[in-house]
Amino acid sequence: MAEALRSSDGERQPNPFIRFLWRRLAVGVVLAVVVSVVIFAATDLLPGDAAQAILGKTATPEAVEALRVQLGLDRPAVQRYGEWLGGIAQGDLGDSLSTRGPVTEAISGRVVNSLILAGLAALIMIPLSLAIGAYAGTRPGRPGDLVASGTSLVFIAVPEFVTAAFLILILAIGADLLPPVSIVAPGTSPLATPAILVLPVLTLLLASLAHNVRMVRAGVIETMHSPYVQMARLNGLSEREVVFRHGLRNALPPAVQVIALNLQWLIGGIVIVEFVFQYPGVGQLLTQAVALRDIPLVQALAILIAVLYIVINIVTDLLVVLLVPRLRTAGAS
Amino acid sequence: MSRARRAWRAFPPPARVGLVGLVAIVLVAILGPLFAPYPPATSVGPPFAPPSAEFLLGTDNIGQDVLSRVLSGGASVLILAGLATLLAYAIGIPLGLFAGYNRGLAGGIVMRGVDVLLAIPALLLLLVLATGAGAGATILVVGIALVHVPQITRIVRAATLQTTGRAFIEAAEARGDSTARILGVEILPNISGPLLADVGVRFTGSVLLVAAVNFLGLGVQPPAVDWALMISENRSGISIQPWAVVAPAALLAALAVAVNSVADGIARIYGRSSASGEEAPA
């Protein structure tokens, strides 16, 4: 409000939505830069030197010192951070300590693999959770709802690697239907052997689906009790029309936020799931890099994942504003 | 006693079942080691031996007794999750009180720091810290505490903001009480409701994160015995000796469901409708 008043001194008024978009983007960029500082500091400044970690405890002080110089660790942290950030801007993420090759090379194929996994999970999860959530939410307390809500309670609670272990036992070892691990030969696409994708996607799906169903259900129950839905009923609309035209439409904005939370959760879940199934994606690489204390590789993967996280946040905010007309015209401040 | 009974009555039925289950699991974790037939971290037989009279749940990847390890492996997740949650409150409460009471630049800086922490996925923060400091229990506890700090700070700040305008605070200010005294003696007791509603959710989150990082092999290190670590260690033998995975996995699943439903119950008692709906785990 205050801002709208201030900018009315003869200049042309930008569309409030566009202004919101710019402001949100600017905050995102600042956030990304600050997060990059945190990531750099956490991997680089804490006690425990990369050179010492690479050479092990038995290394002579001279050898450690030599490697520190070679890795550039003897220079001030601020200078190294500047170079690192400059490198990122030019698409150069440095060299991996474990593969000795450029980080970009180690990452590129794996990004595609992870996107395939996350994309498939999201593609199934979003419509399915809306459908099940709406189904359960329009008949609270009835048997169909109790089954959906009860099952989702269990899958929300149980860690995904425990779910994965039981899925492997039942579907891969017991029934021998699917491969227990999802190893992909280097240079080939996981899409060439779809069977290996089933268990990882299923594991991701069970946890995130449960969470979404619960939230969509709560949203639908709330809107179905709202005055305008009662009004629509009194106007003699069919229950079907009431649910689809009025109930679901208004339950959507909160559902978008939940789905976004889940996309962010997928980022964490994918690290675990890729590790469980030995699937060659970004998450598995990150786990390996942390275990080997391959600092340049961890930094690159971390900034990649963090930026993705921030982008999902921004897109969600924009979607919610677009879905709620009231926010759209109010400039969403 | 009557207070405990009232709390029990206020608990929804699933939370009561969860509480009973949680008490049972905690007892197993504490008393289990006393009943372990073998030392839990010593090879006593061939690797991946199936269950037998000698080894009731078989042996694991390096010939350690699975039953003894299951009985000994519950304490670490409970202790680490408990410590992380306590540390989170120890950091988050003062920060939140400060940011709620000081509405100037300093309070603003605290809240911007909170925004930054919120922008980093939990598991990623833990992995980045493990890279810098080396995998281990200490950095795991500190990292999980940092994951919770933003939410706790926000809750405390919001509650503090609602309290600061009230008459007894103004009276304390007029008396010339120190800021620390006002925050600790006047405000803190009055914001315990929203804080307590949230405790179960925080602890549940801690349990899941401890388990996840231990499973990835980046938390507690062998010879430490831990349910999540056991699942990870024995994955390769899951087709020969499934019990080495099933036993710790079942207990971890039971623990997760129990703490989750208790968290729900606690949140309901302190007046919030849903606990686990608030944020996605990990």
Interface residues (C-beta under 8 A of the other chain):
Chain A: L31 V34 V35 V38 I39 A42 T43 D44 L45 L46 P47 G48 A53 L153 V154 I156 A157 V158 P159 E160 F161 V162 A165 F166 I168 L169 I173 P180 A207 S208 H211 R214 M215 A218 L261 N262 Q264 W265 I267 G268 G269 V271 I272 F275 V276 L286 T287 A289 V290 A291 R293 I295 V298 A302 I305 A306 Y309 I310 N313
Chain B: P14 D115 V116 A119 I120 P121 A122 L123 L124 L125 L127 V128 L129 A130 T131 G132 A133 G134 A135 T204 L208 A211 A212 F215 L216 G217 L218 A228 I231 S232 R235 I238 S239 P242 V245 V246 A249 L252 A253 A256 V257 V259 N260 S261 S274 S276 G277 E279 A280 P281 A282
